[in-house]
Amino acid sequence: MKSFISKNKTAILATIGATGAAVGAYYYYTQLQQQQQRGKKDTITKDEKKDVKGSQKKAEGSKKTASESKAPVYPVSSNGEPDFSKKANFTAEEKDKYALALKDKGNQYFRNKKYDDAIKYYNWALELKEDPVFYSNLSACYVSVGDLKKVVEMSTKALEIKPDYSKVLLRRASANEGLGNFADAMFDLSVLSLNGDFNDASIEPMLERNLNKQAMSRLKEKFGDVDAATATPTELSTQPPKERKDKQENLPSITSMASFFGIFKPELTFANYDEFNKADKELMDGLANLYKRSPESYDRADESFTKAAKLFEEQLDKSNEDEKLKEKLAISLEHTGIFKFLKNDPLGAHEDIKKAIELFPRVNSYIYMALIMADRNDSTEYYNYFDKALKLNPNNSSVYYHRGQMNFILQNYDQAGKDFDKAKELDPENIFPYIQLACLAYRENKFDDCETLFSEAKRKFPEAPEVPNFFAEILTDKNDFDKALKQYDLAIELENKLDRIYVGIAPLVGKATLLTRNPTVENFVEATNLLEKASKLDPRSEQAKIGLAQMKLQQEDIDEAIMLFEESADLARTMEEKLQAITFAEAAKVQQKIRSDPILAAKIQETLAKLREQGLM
């Protein structure tokens, strides 16, 4: 993953992005710090640079002095240790004097790496005077002996006295990182950056590292032990089901479902239908709901297919040579399999569809199995299943379309074009081959051809919202924002006229994303309204939620932003997307913690006000 902080620099202060691809949600330190550092020299000392590198072992005020060999200025007992028996009679001036001398003695032991003795003398100094430097030196000792918990404890005591003690903040951050307290480390590093005590090159790598560690820790806690940073789709998909914490019970967004099944020609009946057979009725209801394109229909279809499969299996147990039952069970399992795949259960999907093919091979079963192989990055098997599908029916447009998609992804553009052309020829009433041919032309840097093909699609399907929606995406990629906005508005208008779902909330999210690229107050308000509407219309859309979360973060509604980011993580289909959403959530939690501190919150508001005055926000 690219450096999260560097990648999102322009969004750090405003914490805004509002795109399905999620532009930025970390924190605002970088620009904040840049404003404070203008005309200001780098304040990192040589010792602090060592702290950044991880040594962090130098005790403050430890420079060797000529007085080290002199007799101590503080009272000494017969064993040579400080005598505090008359402490109650010490004047304030004497306490300061003795404490400083004890600290110097501790420094002497520290230089000689006699850390236990150094710790004793720093503690004696603290008996006379509560000084943040003494606590800082204690924390440095505990760094040297490897007691990170004591490093945190002593650093915290120093910061209670001097909250902006930069060296100690850095030391505590490093200790918390070592202890696995990544969120606490992020907090201290954030304060450092907010204070402007260190430059970007020093702090960003540490922030990045701790943010990534915290997000990965939360990912594993929520979804299992697979290392999402290195795991391949095959490794994820072959993890045993009992360990697959990311397996979901819910289907993806309604928009995604409508888009996926919209490619296939509706199959609204099947051979040998028996209206008096409960299993037949469930299967028929499943097929009917699958192509209704309504918010509730996909869940109903899922339920019906599951019931039908169970009932047909029971009937087949009693009559295991009934070929008609085998075909019906195969259709049911084909659909339960693809629904499991869409619910992030590729193993269960593979099992159901494999059984369906064994019972009664069908074109769609082979297509679905090809998609499962693609999810496993097995392109050889992917193509093999398409070959099998074409042997069953060489004139099935869906086979060519999906094979074209695979070729498109693999950048086999010539073959992809041939497949899309064939799909278009076989089913001229299916809009998607027209759109993919236009997108393919754009990918090949032939925008004029792309525009011509979209125009052809518009003439063929004048009321279809898919055409302006996909064209808007192309125009956005070309940075032709005004035209893109008009196309999104047209797509929204056409979608609203239909009584079924076609592009769903896609143009709402697309337009909202585009508006945030021109960050005016009016655009942010409109983008927020669009994303709120999208989230209501399609509650399982992680794109709508993650975009809305960033809007809420911009509006300083951090609690809701965190909730939306975490919901997005639950809804996301891939581990990488889950990790991204969790990363945003964890970053927002640090922002929340900083803003809950009155002193830091006031500093933030002061800096934000300056940025607004300068027109930077």
C-alpha positions in Angstrom: 0.0 0.0 0.0 1.4 3.4 -0.9 2.3 5.7 2.0 -1.1 6.6 3.4 0.0 9.9 4.8 2.0 11.0 1.8 -0.8 9.8 -0.6 -3.4 11.9 1.3 -1.4 15.0 2.1 -3.9 17.4 0.6 -6.7 15.8 2.6 -4.9 15.6 5.9 -6.0 18.9 7.3 -9.5 18.9 5.9 -9.8 15.1 6.1 -11.9 15.0 3.1 -12.2 12.8 -0.1 -15.6 11.3 -0.4 -14.9 8.8 -3.1 -15.6 5.1 -3.4 -11.9 4.7 -3.8 -11.5 6.8 -0.6 -9.1 9.7 -1.0 -8.0 10.7 2.5 -9.1 10.4 6.1 -6.0 10.5 8.2 -5.3 13.6 10.2 -4.4 17.2 9.6 -0.9 17.4 10.9 1.1 17.8 7.8 -0.4 21.1 6.5 -0.8 22.2 10.0 2.8 21.8 10.7 3.8 23.3 7.3 2.0 26.5 8.3 3.8 26.7 11.6 7.2 25.8 10.1 7.2 28.5 7.5 10.2 30.8 8.1 11.2 28.6 11.0 14.4 26.5 11.3 14.2 22.8 11.8 14.1 22.3 15.6 15.3 18.7 15.6 18.5 18.4 17.6 21.1 15.8 17.0 19.9 13.9 20.1 16.3 14.0 18.9 17.3 12.6 15.5 18.8 9.7 17.4 15.5 9.4 19.2 13.7 9.2 15.8 16.1 6.4 14.8 15.3 4.5 18.0 18.2 5.0 20.3 16.6 7.5 22.6 19.0 6.8 25.3 20.7 10.1 26.3 19.8 11.5 29.6 19.3 15.3 29.6 21.9 17.5 31.2 24.4 14.6 31.0 27.3 16.6 29.8 30.4 15.8 32.0 31.4 18.6 34.3 34.5 19.4 36.3 32.5 19.2 39.5 31.8 15.4 39.2 34.8 14.5 41.4 34.0 17.1 44.1 32.2 16.2 47.3 28.4 16.2 47.0 26.6 19.3 48.0 23.7 17.4 49.5 23.8 15.6 52.9 25.3 12.2 52.7 24.8 9.2 55.2 27.5 6.9 56.3 26.9 4.5 53.4 27.5 7.4 50.9 23.9 7.7 49.8 21.8 10.9 50.2 20.6 11.6 53.7 17.1 13.0 53.8 16.6 12.6 57.5 16.3 16.4 57.8 14.4 16.9 54.6 11.7 18.8 56.4 14.2 21.5 57.3 15.5 22.0 53.8 14.8 25.4 52.2 13.3 25.6 48.8 16.6 26.8 47.5 18.4 23.8 49.1 15.9 21.4 47.6 16.5 22.8 44.1 20.3 22.7 44.6 20.4 19.2 46.0 17.9 17.9 43.4 20.1 19.2 40.6 23.2 17.7 42.1 21.5 14.3 42.4 20.3 14.5 38.8 23.9 15.2 37.8 25.1 12.2 39.8 22.5 10.1 38.0 23.7 11.4 34.7 27.2 10.3 35.6 26.0 6.8 36.3 24.0 6.9 33.0 27.0 7.8 31.0 28.8 4.8 32.5 25.8 2.6 31.7 25.2 1.9 35.4 21.5 2.3 34.9 20.2 0.9 38.2 22.3 3.5 40.0 21.2 6.2 37.7 17.6 5.3 38.4 18.2 5.6 42.1 19.7 9.0 41.9 17.0 10.4 39.6 14.3 9.1 42.0 16.1 10.7 44.9 16.2 14.0 42.9 12.4 13.6 42.4 11.9 13.3 46.2 13.1 16.8 46.5 11.6 18.3 43.3 9.0 17.3 40.7 10.9 18.1 37.5 9.9 16.8 34.0 13.6 16.5 33.1 14.2 14.0 36.0 11.2 11.9 34.7 12.6 12.2 31.2 16.0 10.9 32.3 14.3 8.0 34.2 12.5 7.1 31.0 15.8 7.2 29.1 17.2 4.7 31.7 14.3 2.4 31.2 14.8 2.5 27.4 18.3 1.4 28.0 17.3 -1.6 30.2 14.4 -2.5 27.9 11.5 -1.9 30.3 9.1 -0.2 27.9 6.2 -0.1 30.4 8.3 2.0 32.8 9.4 4.1 29.8 5.7 4.9 29.2 5.1 5.4 33.0 7.9 7.9 33.5 7.3 9.7 30.2 3.7 10.1 31.2 4.7 11.7 34.5 7.0 14.1 32.6 4.3 15.1 30.2 1.8 15.7 33.1 4.1 18.5 34.1 5.2 19.6 30.6 2.6 18.5 28.0 4.6 19.8 25.0 7.9 18.1 26.0 8.8 16.9 22.5 11.6 14.6 23.3 9.5 12.7 25.8 6.5 12.6 23.5 8.7 10.9 20.9 10.2 8.5 23.4 6.8 7.5 24.7 5.5 7.0 21.1 8.4 4.7 20.4 7.8 2.7 23.6 4.1 2.4 22.9 4.9 1.1 19.5 7.2 -1.5 21.0 4.4 -2.5 23.4 1.9 -2.8 20.6 -0.1 0.3 21.7 -0.1 1.8 18.2 -3.0 4.1 18.7 -1.3 5.7 21.7 1.9 6.1 19.7 -0.1 7.7 16.9 -1.5 10.2 19.4 1.9 11.3 20.7 3.3 11.6 17.1 0.2 13.6 16.1 0.8 16.0 19.0 4.4 16.4 17.9 3.4 17.2 14.4 0.7 19.6 15.6 3.2 21.4 17.8 5.5 21.7 14.8 8.5 20.3 16.7 9.6 17.9 13.9 9.6 18.0 10.2 7.6 15.7 7.9 10.5 13.4 7.1 11.0 12.6 10.7 7.4 12.0 11.8 5.6 10.7 8.7 7.3 7.4 8.6 6.6 6.7 12.2 3.0 7.8 11.8 2.6 5.6 8.7 4.1 2.6 10.4 2.0 2.9 13.6 -1.2 3.5 11.6 -0.6 0.5 9.4 0.2 -1.7 12.4 -3.0 -0.5 14.3 -5.2 -1.0 11.2 -3.7 -4.5 10.6 -4.2 -5.4 14.2 -7.9 -4.4 14.1 -8.3 -6.2 10.7 -7.0 -9.5 12.2 -9.1 -9.0 15.3 -12.3 -8.6 13.2 -11.6 -10.9 10.2 -9.1 -13.5 11.1 -5.3 -14.2 11.1 -4.7 -13.9 7.3 -2.0 -11.3 6.6 -4.0 -9.1 4.3 -0.9 -7.1 3.4 0.7 -10.1 1.7 -2.1 -12.7 1.2 -3.2 -13.4 -2.4 -6.9 -13.9 -3.3 -6.1 -17.7 -3.5 -4.7 -17.8 0.0 -7.8 -15.9 1.3 -10.2 -18.1 -0.7 -8.6 -21.4 0.4 -8.6 -20.6 4.1 -10.9 -23.2 5.8 -14.4 -21.9 6.3 -14.3 -22.1 10.1 -11.4 -19.6 10.0 -12.9 -17.3 7.4 -14.0 -14.5 9.7 -14.6 -12.3 6.7 -17.3 -14.6 5.3 -20.5 -12.6 5.4 -24.1 -13.4 5.8 -25.3 -10.4 3.7 -25.3 -9.9 0.0 -23.4 -6.9 -1.4 -25.0 -3.7 -2.3 -28.2 -3.6 -4.3 -26.5 -1.6 -7.0 -23.8 -4.3 -7.3 -26.4 -7.1 -7.5 -28.4 -5.3 -10.2 -25.2 -4.7 -12.2 -24.0 -8.3 -11.8 -27.2 -10.1 -12.8 -28.1 -7.4 -15.4 -25.5 -8.9 -17.7 -27.4 -12.2 -17.9 -30.5 -12.8 -20.0 -33.4 -13.3 -17.5 -34.3 -17.0 -16.9 -37.8 -16.9 -15.6 -38.8 -20.6 -16.0 -37.3 -24.1 -16.2 -38.3 -27.4 -17.7 -40.8 -29.7 -16.0 -42.2 -27.1 -13.7 -44.7 -28.7 -11.2 -46.9 -26.0 -9.6 -47.9 -28.4 -6.9 -44.3 -29.1 -5.8 -43.1 -26.8 -3.1 -39.5 -27.0 -4.2 -40.5 -26.1 -7.8 -42.4 -23.1 -6.4 -39.4 -21.9 -4.4 -37.1 -22.2 -7.4 -39.6 -20.3 -9.5 -40.0 -17.6 -6.9 -36.2 -17.3 -6.7 -35.8 -16.8 -10.4 -38.7 -14.3 -10.5 -37.2 -12.2 -7.6 -33.7 -12.4 -9.1 -34.7 -10.4 -12.1 -37.2 -8.0 -10.4 -34.4 -5.5 -9.7 -35.9 -4.2 -6.5 -34.3 -3.5 -3.1 -35.9 -6.5 -1.4 -35.9 -9.0 -4.4 -32.3 -10.2 -4.1 -32.6 -11.2 -0.5 -35.9 -13.0 -1.3 -34.2 -14.8 -4.2 -31.4 -15.9 -2.0 -33.8 -17.3 0.6 -35.9 -19.1 -2.1 -32.9 -20.7 -3.8 -31.6 -22.0 -0.5 -35.0 -23.5 0.4 -35.4 -25.0 -3.1 -32.0 -26.7 -3.0 -32.7 -28.2 0.4 -36.1 -29.5 -0.7 -34.8 -30.9 -4.0 -32.0 -32.7 -2.2 -34.5 -34.3 0.1 -36.6 -35.4 -2.9 -33.5 -36.7 -4.7 -32.5 -38.8 -1.7 -35.7 -40.7 -2.2 -35.4 -40.9 -6.0 -31.8 -40.6 -6.8 -32.1 -41.5 -10.5 -34.7 -38.9 -11.3 -33.1 -36.8 -14.1 -35.7 -34.1 -13.8 -35.0 -33.6 -10.1 -31.2 -33.5 -10.9 -31.7 -30.7 -13.3 -33.8 -28.7 -10.9 -31.4 -29.3 -8.0 -28.6 -28.2 -10.3 -30.3 -24.9 -11.1 -30.9 -24.3 -7.4 -27.3 -25.1 -6.5 -26.0 -23.0 -9.3 -27.8 -20.0 -7.8 -27.0 -20.8 -4.1 -23.4 -21.1 -5.3 -23.2 -17.7 -7.0 -25.0 -16.1 -4.1 -22.4 -17.6 -1.7 -19.7 -16.3 -3.9 -21.2 -12.8 -3.7 -21.4 -13.2 0.1 -17.7 -13.8 0.2 -17.8 -17.5 0.7 -15.9 -18.8 -2.4 -15.4 -22.3 -0.9 -19.1 -22.8 -0.3 -19.7 -21.4 -3.8 -17.2 -23.8 -5.4 -18.8 -26.7 -3.6 -22.4 -25.9 -4.7 -21.5 -25.1 -8.3 -19.3 -28.1 -8.7 -22.1 -30.3 -7.6 -24.5 -28.5 -9.9 -22.2 -29.2 -12.9 -22.0 -32.9 -11.9 -25.8 -33.1 -11.7 -26.6 -31.2 -14.9 -24.1 -29.0 -16.6 -25.4 -25.5 -17.6 -23.8 -22.6 -19.3 -24.2 -20.2 -16.3 -22.8 -22.8 -14.0 -19.6 -22.8 -16.0 -19.5 -19.0 -16.1 -19.9 -18.8 -12.4 -17.2 -21.4 -11.9 -14.9 -19.3 -14.2 -15.5 -16.3 -11.9 -14.5 -18.3 -8.9 -11.3 -19.3 -10.6 -10.7 -15.7 -11.5 -11.1 -14.8 -7.9 -8.3 -17.3 -7.1 -6.1 -15.8 -9.8 -6.3 -19.0 -11.8 -6.7 -17.7 -15.3 -6.0 -21.1 -17.0 -9.0 -22.7 -15.3 -11.0 -19.5 -15.9 -10.6 -20.0 -19.7 -11.2 -23.7 -19.5 -14.6 -23.2 -18.0 -15.5 -20.7 -20.7 -14.5 -23.3 -23.3 -16.8 -25.8 -21.6 -19.6 -23.3 -21.6 -19.2 -22.6 -25.3 -19.3 -26.3 -26.0 -22.7 -26.4 -24.4 -23.9 -23.4 -26.2 -21.6 -21.6 -28.7 -24.2 -18.8 -29.1 -24.5 -17.7 -25.5 -23.7 -14.0 -25.4 -22.9 -14.0 -21.6 -20.0 -16.3 -22.1 -18.4 -14.0 -24.6 -19.1 -11.0 -22.5 -17.5 -12.4 -19.3 -14.5 -13.8 -21.3 -14.2 -10.3 -22.8 -14.1 -8.9 -19.3 -11.2 -11.2 -18.3 -9.3 -10.3 -21.5 -9.9 -6.6 -20.7 -8.5 -7.0 -17.2 -5.5 -8.9 -18.6 -5.0 -6.2 -21.2 -5.6 -8.6 -24.1 -7.5 -5.8 -25.8 -7.8 -7.3 -29.3 -9.4 -10.5 -28.0 -11.6 -8.5 -25.5 -12.9 -6.4 -28.4 -13.7 -9.6 -30.4 -15.5 -11.1 -27.4 -17.6 -7.9 -26.8 -18.4 -7.7 -30.5 -19.6 -11.3 -30.5 -21.7 -10.7 -27.3 -23.2 -7.7 -29.0 -24.0 -9.7 -32.1 -25.6 -12.5 -30.3 -27.7 -10.3 -28.0 -28.1 -6.8 -29.5 -30.6 -5.9 -26.8 -28.0 -6.2 -24.0 -26.5 -2.8 -23.3 -23.3 -3.9 -21.6 -21.3 -5.0 -24.6 -21.9 -1.6 -26.2 -20.6 0.1 -23.0 -17.6 -2.2 -22.7 -16.6 -1.6 -26.3 -16.7 2.2 -25.6 -14.6 1.7 -22.4 -12.2 -0.4 -24.3 -11.7 2.3 -27.0 -10.9 4.8 -24.2 -8.5 2.3 -22.6 -6.7 2.2 -26.0 -6.5 6.0 -26.0 -9.1 6.3 -28.7 -11.4 8.9 -27.1 -13.1 9.9 -30.4 -14.0 6.2 -31.0 -15.1 6.0 -27.4 -17.4 9.0 -27.7 -18.8 7.6 -31.0 -19.6 4.2 -29.4 -21.3 5.9 -26.4 -23.4 7.9 -28.9 -24.3 4.7 -30.6 -25.4 3.1 -27.3 -27.4 6.2 -26.5 -29.3 6.0 -29.8 -29.9 2.3 -29.2 -30.9 2.7 -25.5 -32.1 6.3 -25.1 -33.8 5.7 -21.7 -31.0 3.6 -20.2 -29.1 5.3 -17.3 -26.1 3.0 -17.9 -24.9 5.0 -20.9 -24.5 8.5 -19.2 -23.3 6.9 -16.0 -20.4 5.1 -17.6 -19.7 8.0 -19.9 -19.5 10.3 -16.9 -16.8 8.0 -15.4 -14.8 8.3 -18.6 -15.2 12.1 -18.7 -14.2 12.3 -15.0 -11.0 10.3 -15.8 -10.3 12.8 -18.6 -10.8 15.7 -16.0 -13.7 17.0 -18.1 -15.7 17.7 -14.9 -18.4 19.9 -16.3 -19.5 17.4 -18.9 -19.2 14.6 -16.4 -21.5 16.4 -14.0 -24.1 16.8 -16.8 -23.9 13.1 -17.6 -24.3 12.1 -13.9 -27.3 14.3 -13.7 -28.8 12.7 -16.8 -28.1 9.2 -15.3 -29.8 10.2 -12.1 -32.8 11.5 -14.0 -33.2 8.4 -16.1 -32.7 6.1 -13.2 -35.5 7.9 -11.2 -37.9 7.4 -14.1 -37.6 3.6 -14.0 -39.4 1.3 -11.6 -36.5 -1.0 -11.3 -32.8 -0.7 -10.3 -30.3 -0.4 -13.1 -27.4 1.8 -12.1 -28.8 2.3 -8.6 -26.8 4.8 -6.6 -23.7 4.7 -8.8 -24.4 8.2 -10.4 -25.2 9.7 -6.9 -21.8 8.5 -5.6 -20.0 9.4 -8.8 -21.4 13.0 -8.7 -20.6 13.4 -5.0 -17.0 12.3 -5.6 -16.7 14.7 -8.5 -18.1 17.6 -6.5 -15.5 17.2 -3.8 -12.7 17.8 -6.3 -13.8 21.4 -6.3 -14.0 21.9 -2.5 -16.5 24.7 -2.1 -18.9 24.9 0.8 -21.8 24.4 -1.6 -20.2 21.4 -3.2 -19.6 19.8 0.1 -23.2 20.3 1.2 -24.5 18.8 -2.1 -22.0 15.9 -1.9 -23.1 15.1 1.6 -26.8 15.2 0.6 -26.1 12.9 -2.3 -24.2 10.4 -0.2 -26.8 10.4 2.6 -29.4 9.7 -0.1 -27.2 6.9 -1.5 -26.7 5.4 1.9 -30.4 5.3 2.5 -31.3 3.9 -0.9 -28.6 1.2 -0.7 -27.6 0.6 2.9 -25.1 -2.1 2.0 -23.0 0.1 -0.2 -19.6 0.5 1.3 -18.7 3.1 -1.3 -21.6 5.4 -0.2 -20.7 4.9 3.4 -17.0 5.5 3.2 -17.7 8.6 1.1 -20.2 9.9 3.6 -17.8 9.1 6.5 -15.3 11.4 5.0 -17.9 14.1 4.6 -18.8 13.7 8.3 -15.1 13.9 9.2 -14.8 17.2 7.3 -17.9 18.5 9.3 -16.2 17.4 12.5 -18.9 14.8 13.2 -16.1 12.3 14.2 -18.3 9.8 16.0 -20.5 9.2 13.0 -17.5 9.2 10.7 -15.9 6.4 12.8 -19.1 4.4 12.8 -19.5 4.7 9.0 -15.9 3.7 8.4 -16.3 0.6 10.5 -19.6 -0.2 8.8 -17.7 0.2 5.5 -15.1 -2.3 6.7 -17.8 -4.9 7.5 -19.4 -4.4 4.1 -16.2 -4.3 1.9 -15.8 -7.3 -0.3 -12.0 -7.7 -0.3 -9.5 -7.7 2.6 -7.6 -4.8 1.0 -10.8 -2.7 1.0 -11.5 -3.7 4.6 -8.0 -2.7 5.6 -8.5 0.7 3.9 -11.7 1.4 5.7 -10.3 0.3 9.1 -7.3 2.5 8.5 -9.5 5.5 8.0 -11.5 4.6 11.2 -8.4 4.2 13.3 -7.0 7.5 12.0 -10.3 9.2 12.9 -10.1 7.8 16.4 -6.8 9.5 17.0 -8.3 12.8 15.7 -11.2 12.3 18.1 -8.8 11.8 21.0 -6.8 14.9 20.1 -9.9 17.0 19.8 -11.1 15.9 23.2 -8.0 17.5 24.7 -9.0 21.2 25.4 -5.5 22.6 24.8 -4.9 20.7 21.6 -8.4 21.4 20.4 -7.9 25.1 20.9 -4.6 24.9 19.0 -6.3 23.1 16.1 -9.1 25.7 15.9 -6.5 28.5 16.0 -4.5 27.0 13.1 -7.7 26.2 11.1 -8.8 29.8 11.4 -5.4 30.9 10.0 -5.7 28.5 7.1 -9.2 29.8 6.3 -7.9 33.4 6.4 -5.2 32.4 3.9 -7.8 30.7 1.6 -6.3 27.3 2.1 -9.5 25.8 3.3 
